Amino acid sequence: MAMQTTGSNAEGQPMMEMNTTPLVDVMLVLLIIFLITVPVVLQTVPIKLPSVRYEVTQTKPENVSLTVRAAPNGSCEVYWNMTKLTSTELLDRAVAKLKAEIDRVGGVQNITEENMPEAHIRGDINTPYRCIGGVIYTMQLAGFARVGFISMPGGAPAKRL
């Protein structure tokens, strides 16, 4: 910032004008830097993201309803409807259910998206992922192609106990 003591004012008072040239130079350099770096930062791989839509679960008689929760001792509890099962019992029962459904529709060639049974898992909020992941793995091992999760309707916040 420069000050002049001489100029149009003959009384010798300083002139109050600021030299803005260095400020403009710095701003132009910053503008050029931002113009160069913004396209580099915004480059992404072009993909089409799915549009998420919440759908009400269609309960069909052939679907399997599973409930998973953590036991007080840290182990996992799995319920088929209201029957408590071990992981081997779950696998055996799931295979038997899938075979029964295939026989009901007349063979594997008659299985369609509409009549394929699904596994619906309801997991407690305090259940560790290893419990739910184990059930998903077991159901897929049995042959269930569609495994879904049942959550609280309306997006209401879950309560922790």
C-alpha positions as CSV (number, residue, x, y, z in Angstrom):
1,M,0.0,0.0,0.0
2,A,1.6,3.2,-1.1
3,M,0.9,6.6,0.1
4,Q,1.6,9.8,-1.7
5,T,2.2,13.0,0.1
6,T,2.0,15.2,-3.0
7,G,-0.5,15.3,-5.6
8,S,-3.8,17.2,-6.2
9,N,-3.9,18.2,-2.5
10,A,-1.7,21.2,-2.0
11,E,-1.9,21.2,1.8
12,G,0.5,18.2,2.1
13,Q,-2.1,15.7,3.4
14,P,-1.6,12.1,2.4
15,M,-3.7,10.8,-0.5
16,M,-5.8,7.8,0.5
17,E,-5.6,5.6,-2.6
18,M,-4.7,1.9,-2.4
19,N,-2.6,0.3,-5.1
20,T,-4.8,-2.7,-6.1
21,T,-2.6,-4.0,-8.8
22,P,-0.9,-6.7,-6.6
23,L,-4.3,-7.8,-5.3
24,V,-5.7,-8.2,-8.8
25,D,-2.6,-10.1,-9.9
26,V,-3.0,-12.6,-7.0
27,M,-6.7,-13.0,-7.6
28,L,-6.1,-13.8,-11.3
29,V,-3.4,-16.4,-10.5
30,L,-5.8,-18.1,-8.0
31,L,-8.6,-18.0,-10.6
32,I,-6.4,-19.7,-13.1
33,I,-5.3,-22.3,-10.6
34,F,-8.9,-23.1,-9.7
35,L,-9.9,-23.3,-13.4
36,I,-7.2,-25.9,-14.0
37,T,-7.7,-28.0,-10.9
38,V,-11.5,-28.2,-10.7
39,P,-12.0,-30.4,-13.9
40,V,-9.3,-32.8,-12.6
41,V,-11.0,-33.2,-9.3
42,L,-14.5,-33.7,-10.9
43,Q,-13.4,-36.5,-13.2
44,T,-15.3,-39.7,-12.5
45,V,-16.0,-43.0,-14.2
46,P,-19.4,-42.6,-16.0
47,I,-22.0,-45.0,-14.5
48,K,-25.7,-45.0,-14.1
49,L,-26.7,-45.2,-10.4
50,P,-29.8,-47.1,-9.5
51,S,-32.8,-45.2,-8.5
52,V,-33.9,-46.5,-5.1
53,R,-37.6,-47.0,-4.5
54,Y,-38.9,-48.7,-1.4
55,E,-41.4,-51.4,-2.1
56,V,-43.7,-53.2,0.2
57,T,-42.7,-56.8,0.7
58,Q,-45.1,-59.2,-0.9
59,T,-45.5,-62.1,1.5
60,K,-46.0,-65.4,-0.3
61,P,-46.6,-68.7,1.3
62,E,-43.4,-70.2,-0.1
63,N,-41.2,-67.5,1.4
64,V,-39.1,-68.3,4.4
65,S,-39.2,-65.9,7.4
66,L,-36.1,-65.9,9.5
67,T,-35.3,-64.0,12.6
68,V,-31.7,-63.4,13.8
69,R,-30.6,-62.1,17.1
70,A,-27.6,-62.2,19.4
71,A,-28.0,-64.4,22.5
72,P,-26.9,-63.0,25.9
73,N,-23.8,-65.3,25.9
74,G,-22.7,-63.8,22.5
75,S,-23.8,-66.6,20.3
76,C,-26.2,-66.2,17.4
77,E,-29.8,-67.3,17.5
78,V,-31.7,-68.1,14.3
79,Y,-35.5,-68.7,14.2
80,W,-37.4,-70.2,11.3
81,N,-40.8,-68.6,12.0
82,M,-40.9,-69.4,15.8
83,T,-38.6,-72.5,15.7
84,K,-35.0,-72.0,17.0
85,L,-32.5,-73.7,14.7
86,T,-28.7,-74.4,14.6
87,S,-26.8,-73.6,11.4
88,T,-26.8,-77.2,10.2
89,E,-30.6,-77.5,10.9
90,L,-31.1,-74.3,9.0
91,L,-29.2,-75.6,6.0
92,D,-31.1,-78.9,6.0
93,R,-34.4,-77.3,6.4
94,A,-33.7,-74.7,3.7
95,V,-32.6,-77.4,1.2
96,A,-35.7,-79.4,2.0
97,K,-37.9,-76.3,1.6
98,L,-36.4,-75.5,-1.8
99,K,-36.7,-79.1,-3.0
100,A,-40.4,-79.2,-2.0
101,E,-41.0,-75.9,-3.9
102,I,-39.3,-77.3,-7.0
103,D,-41.4,-80.4,-6.8
104,R,-44.5,-78.4,-6.3
105,V,-44.0,-76.4,-9.5
106,G,-43.1,-79.5,-11.5
107,G,-39.3,-79.3,-11.7
108,V,-36.5,-76.8,-12.1
109,Q,-37.5,-75.9,-15.6
110,N,-40.7,-74.4,-14.2
111,I,-39.1,-72.1,-11.7
112,T,-39.7,-68.5,-12.5
113,E,-39.1,-65.2,-10.7
114,E,-42.7,-65.2,-9.5
115,N,-42.7,-68.6,-7.9
116,M,-39.1,-68.8,-6.6
117,P,-39.1,-68.7,-2.8
118,E,-37.3,-65.9,-1.0
119,A,-35.7,-65.8,2.4
120,H,-36.7,-62.7,4.4
121,I,-34.4,-61.9,7.3
122,R,-35.4,-59.8,10.3
123,G,-32.3,-58.9,12.3
124,D,-32.3,-57.2,15.7
125,I,-30.5,-53.9,15.8
126,N,-27.9,-55.2,18.3
127,T,-27.1,-58.3,16.3
128,P,-23.5,-58.6,15.1
129,Y,-23.0,-58.8,11.3
130,R,-21.4,-62.2,11.6
131,C,-24.7,-63.6,12.7
132,I,-26.7,-62.1,9.8
133,G,-23.9,-62.8,7.4
134,G,-23.8,-66.5,8.4
135,V,-27.6,-66.8,7.8
136,I,-27.2,-65.2,4.4
137,Y,-24.4,-67.5,3.5
138,T,-26.3,-70.6,4.7
139,M,-29.5,-69.6,2.7
140,Q,-27.4,-69.0,-0.5
141,L,-25.6,-72.3,0.1
142,A,-29.0,-74.0,0.2
143,G,-29.9,-72.5,-3.1
144,F,-32.0,-69.5,-2.3
145,A,-31.2,-66.9,-4.9
146,R,-33.1,-64.0,-3.3
147,V,-32.4,-63.0,0.3
148,G,-34.0,-59.9,1.6
149,F,-34.1,-57.9,4.8
150,I,-37.2,-56.8,6.6
151,S,-37.0,-53.4,8.3
152,M,-39.2,-51.0,10.2
153,P,-41.8,-49.5,7.8
154,G,-41.9,-45.7,7.2
155,G,-38.3,-45.2,8.1
156,A,-39.0,-44.7,11.7
157,P,-35.9,-44.7,13.9
158,A,-35.0,-48.0,15.5
159,K,-34.8,-48.0,19.3
160,R,-31.7,-49.4,21.0
161,L,-32.3,-51.4,24.1
